[in-house]
Amino acid sequence: MTRMTPLLERNEQFARTYTPVALGLPATQVIVVTCLDHRVDPALFLGLRLADAPVIRNAGGRVTEAVIDDLAYLAFLAEQLFKDQLADGRLFEVAIIHHTDCGSTLLADDDLRHGFAQRVGIDERALADTPVLDPARTVRTDVQRVLWADEVSPEVFVSGHVYDVETGLVTTVVDARSKK
């Protein structure tokens, strides 16, 4: 028995009542960008179901070049495949959600950041902006990163939120806006 065994058993239960969903627009027309922290599950704290919203997760829920590339790709697909299905002209909204008590704060420690940068072979300066010390501030920064990204369509709206791991509440810090 491996640590995965109980999860595979849960999957068997899931598969018994599973109904596939066709490729199309996500039901909410929202893409969530958030942290990979195991205490931060947007399916639970936002009540998402299968096919409601794509979720992009990484350390700190930060907007990186890889996130920009994913958002640009999803916007391109939405424009090419589903433009006629959009009533309000918006392709989708990107909801960036940072959280309190984020483990990425450990990267603010010079020794830890240096050791990690050496381990994975990346420039330590690239990690310096990762820590979510003040989630309201970092979510504002990341909303701007998406809005300033030339690769992302101006028909993409972006909002910023903070999830409180103590209370379970999500607070809006930046209302949805576009670069238009």
BELTA-V795490 format. One record per residue. N is the residue number from 1. OMEGA is omega as a letter, one per 40 degrees, with the letter a starting at -180 (NA if undefined). Layout:
n->N omega->OMEGA
n->N omega->OMEGA
This chain:
n->1 omega->i
n->2 omega->i
n->3 omega->a
n->4 omega->a
n->5 omega->i
n->6 omega->i
n->7 omega->i
n->8 omega->i
n->9 omega->i
n->10 omega->i
n->11 omega->i
n->12 omega->i
n->13 omega->i
n->14 omega->a
n->15 omega->a
n->16 omega->a
n->17 omega->a
n->18 omega->i
n->19 omega->a
n->20 omega->i
n->21 omega->i
n->22 omega->i
n->23 omega->a
n->24 omega->i
n->25 omega->i
n->26 omega->a
n->27 omega->a
n->28 omega->a
n->29 omega->i
n->30 omega->i
n->31 omega->a
n->32 omega->i
n->33 omega->a
n->34 omega->a
n->35 omega->i
n->36 omega->i
n->37 omega->a
n->38 omega->i
n->39 omega->a
n->40 omega->a
n->41 omega->a
n->42 omega->i
n->43 omega->i
n->44 omega->a
n->45 omega->i
n->46 omega->i
n->47 omega->a
n->48 omega->i
n->49 omega->i
n->50 omega->i
n->51 omega->i
n->52 omega->a
n->53 omega->i
n->54 omega->i
n->55 omega->i
n->56 omega->a
n->57 omega->i
n->58 omega->a
n->59 omega->i
n->60 omega->a
n->61 omega->a
n->62 omega->i
n->63 omega->i
n->64 omega->i
n->65 omega->i
n->66 omega->i
n->67 omega->i
n->68 omega->i
n->69 omega->i
n->70 omega->i
n->71 omega->i
n->72 omega->i
n->73 omega->i
n->74 omega->i
n->75 omega->i
n->76 omega->i
n->77 omega->a
n->78 omega->i
n->79 omega->a
n->80 omega->a
n->81 omega->a
n->82 omega->a
n->83 omega->a
n->84 omega->a
n->85 omega->a
n->86 omega->a
n->87 omega->a
n->88 omega->i
n->89 omega->i
n->90 omega->i
n->91 omega->i
n->92 omega->i
n->93 omega->i
n->94 omega->i
n->95 omega->i
n->96 omega->a
n->97 omega->i
n->98 omega->a
n->99 omega->i
n->100 omega->i
n->101 omega->a
n->102 omega->i
n->103 omega->i
n->104 omega->i
n->105 omega->i
n->106 omega->i
n->107 omega->i
n->108 omega->i
n->109 omega->a
n->110 omega->a
n->111 omega->i
n->112 omega->a
n->113 omega->i
n->114 omega->i
n->115 omega->i
n->116 omega->i
n->117 omega->i
n->118 omega->a
n->119 omega->a
n->120 omega->i
n->121 omega->i
n->122 omega->i
n->123 omega->a
n->124 omega->i
n->125 omega->i
n->126 omega->i
n->127 omega->a
n->128 omega->a
n->129 omega->a
n->130 omega->a
n->131 omega->i
n->132 omega->a
n->133 omega->i
n->134 omega->a
n->135 omega->i
n->136 omega->i
n->137 omega->a
n->138 omega->i
n->139 omega->i
n->140 omega->i
n->141 omega->a
n->142 omega->i
n->143 omega->i
n->144 omega->i
n->145 omega->i
n->146 omega->a
n->147 omega->i
n->148 omega->a
n->149 omega->i
n->150 omega->a
n->151 omega->a
n->152 omega->a
n->153 omega->i
n->154 omega->i
n->155 omega->i
n->156 omega->i
n->157 omega->a
n->158 omega->i
n->159 omega->a
n->160 omega->a
n->161 omega->i
n->162 omega->i
n->163 omega->i
n->164 omega->a
n->165 omega->i
n->166 omega->a
n->167 omega->a
n->168 omega->a
n->169 omega->i
n->170 omega->i
n->171 omega->i
n->172 omega->i
n->173 omega->i
n->174 omega->i
n->175 omega->a
n->176 omega->i
n->177 omega->i
n->178 omega->i
n->179 omega->a
n->180 omega->NA
